[in-house]
Amino acid sequence: MSRSILILGAGVCGLAAAWRLLEKDSSLQVTILESAEEPGGLARSLIVGDHIADLGPHRIFTELPDVQDFLHDLAGEDLETVRRASQMWLRGGWIEYPPKPVEVTRHLGVTTLAGAGASFALNKAAELLGARGNERESFESLMTSAFGPQLYELLVAPYARKVWKMSPRRIHADIARVRVSAGGLDQMVKKLFVPEKPGTLTAVRKFYYMAGGVEQLVRKMRAGVESRGGSINLVRNVNAIRFNGRATVCAENKASGRAESYQADDVISTIPLPDLLSMLFSGAGPAPSPAVVKAREDLHYIANFLVAFVVGKADVTDSQWLYFPGPDTVFNRAYLPKNFHSSMGSANETLVVFEITCHHGDRIWHRSDKALVAAALRGAERVGLFRKADVRMSLVHRIPHTYPIYDLGYRRRLNEIRKYLENFPRLINTGRQGLFLHNNMDHSIHMGFRSAEALLAADENPAREFYKEIRKFQQFRIVD
Ligand SMILES: Cc1cc2nc3c(=O)[nH]c(=O)nc-3n(C[C@H](O)[C@H](O)[C@H](O)COP(=O)(O)OP(=O)(O)OC[C@H]3O[C@@H](n4cnc5c(N)ncnc54)[C@H](O)[C@@H]3O)c2cc1C
């Protein structure tokens, strides 16, 4: 009998793992179980009238050599280069994003900027002289040091508060390290004079995109897995997992309503970590300690609600993304799929999608679609994008597991959980949801490859082999 491997989840990580396994050994039996009706996970696209929108626009960009090679082999001719164009709505007007020092000075006025520069210098001096602690554990402490107290309050803190719906004092500095690629004020100024090198890029100027959106990339990955003999079983919601020599995984077939059971030698899981842990806790394996149970309970995600409007105007703005740090709009970001690629919409209309984040169960979470549409529309009118009379249709789409929350205790919790997971040598837990990581598709594709390679390289304990690389995965940066 050939070795059998079950992969839980058909996002780009699960698909990449299947791809690499079958590429290395075509005799393997590889089966993916996916709860949705299509593969892709977060890298899927929505249809809104005559328009297509990714679930959050997915530009294709990577600095990882193995993923670069893979993407070029997979989609080379279909990858089109797009020049980035994004703006920020700041104090009643638009500035380019990421902000440029000269434009920010013009927009905010020389006096404000001189004050901000002085506050940066004083803060740095205080840090150097030891008069101010240089603790860097929270988002707030790291970014105050990087930008100075005034610029931090003006440019950085409002957006963080709006996206995370919590005080930046309670957010771990790792969010800034992973997501805020602008660095700090000194780096912004240095960038004016010294070109950035690959590997240290702070912002993407050009990226790849595919006609029809990110789901086209997923379709190619799916075709590659299936043509090599892999099975992708859709509408299978995994709900139990047991290890007893081999692995037994149970899933509900959402089409037939029947319970199904699958056996395998090894499992690669890319489903959300809290869900996997619940299944392991109630399986026949080692019982979790109270600390592990508590660590699992305290892992939370930010949800993202997409509010999409088809507007009867050929042009709304040239930008692809618009950022809204201020309290004058309920949304924090908007994107216009047509400005990523003309195939995403019709010529005489424009689709504008607003992103509104919230916590599970909070005030926004409970809002009806109608109320979300009305609130987003008020914001759109306020910033002058379009008027109610321009709207031809609207749609709300909710994504519950969007951003893992890195609060101050998250590292300790993940370490506790990782020790527990080492009890399961034939289970590799990977991907954005599995490792509770802020990452991009390229990172998930790379982790999918590495989990497949670890499984094939180590006979005794493939999971331990894979987890040796976790620190590297945690340090991946999202080049904004
Ligand atoms: C708003 C937003 C914008 C983004 N923009 C970009 C971008 O511009 N560029 C970029 O490269 N990346 C971007 N990303 C990140 C990118 O989407 C992710 O890093 C990547 O898609 C994660 O892939 P994954 O396979 O690790 O996880 P996922 O895509 O989350 O896949 C997990 C899969 O598991 C399935 N699953 C869950 N539970 C079960 C269960 N019980 N049984 C069976 N299946 C289950 C899910 O349905 C899903 O298909 C963005 C993400 C977001 C949220």
The ligand as an ORCA input file, in Angstrom:
! r2SCAN-3c Opt
* xyz 0 1
  C      -8.128     41.178      3.521
  C      -6.929     40.349      3.088
  C      -6.102     40.800      2.064
  C      -4.997     40.039      1.667
  N      -4.207     40.504      0.658
  C      -3.178     39.751      0.233
  C      -2.373     40.189     -0.863
  O      -2.580     41.274     -1.421
  N      -1.363     39.371     -1.269
  C      -1.099     38.182     -0.667
  O      -0.176     37.480     -1.103
  N      -1.824     37.750      0.394
  C      -2.852     38.513      0.849
  N      -3.602     38.071      1.913
  C      -3.185     36.873      2.666
  C      -3.607     35.557      2.004
  O      -4.989     35.563      1.719
  C      -3.319     34.413      2.949
  O      -2.019     34.486      3.477
  C      -3.447     33.042      2.290
  O      -4.525     32.996      1.387
  C      -3.622     32.009      3.401
  O      -3.698     30.718      2.844
  P      -3.830     29.444      3.782
  O      -4.043     28.298      2.881
  O      -2.696     29.413      4.727
  O      -5.146     29.702      4.668
  P      -6.674     29.822      4.214
  O      -6.775     30.503      2.912
  O      -7.425     30.436      5.348
  O      -7.122     28.302      4.008
  C      -7.618     27.482      5.036
  C      -8.664     26.571      4.419
  O      -9.158     25.672      5.412
  C     -10.548     25.497      5.209
  N     -11.133     25.016      6.468
  C     -11.270     25.683      7.631
  N     -11.867     24.910      8.551
  C     -12.094     23.693      7.966
  C     -12.663     22.463      8.416
  N     -13.114     22.297      9.669
  N     -12.736     21.432      7.531
  C     -12.268     21.565      6.256
  N     -11.719     22.721      5.783
  C     -11.623     23.762      6.634
  C     -11.018     26.883      4.813
  O     -12.273     26.843      4.160
  C      -9.885     27.328      3.892
  O     -10.134     26.967      2.554
  C      -4.717     38.819      2.326
  C      -5.546     38.360      3.337
  C      -6.644     39.102      3.725
  C      -7.519     38.594      4.825
*
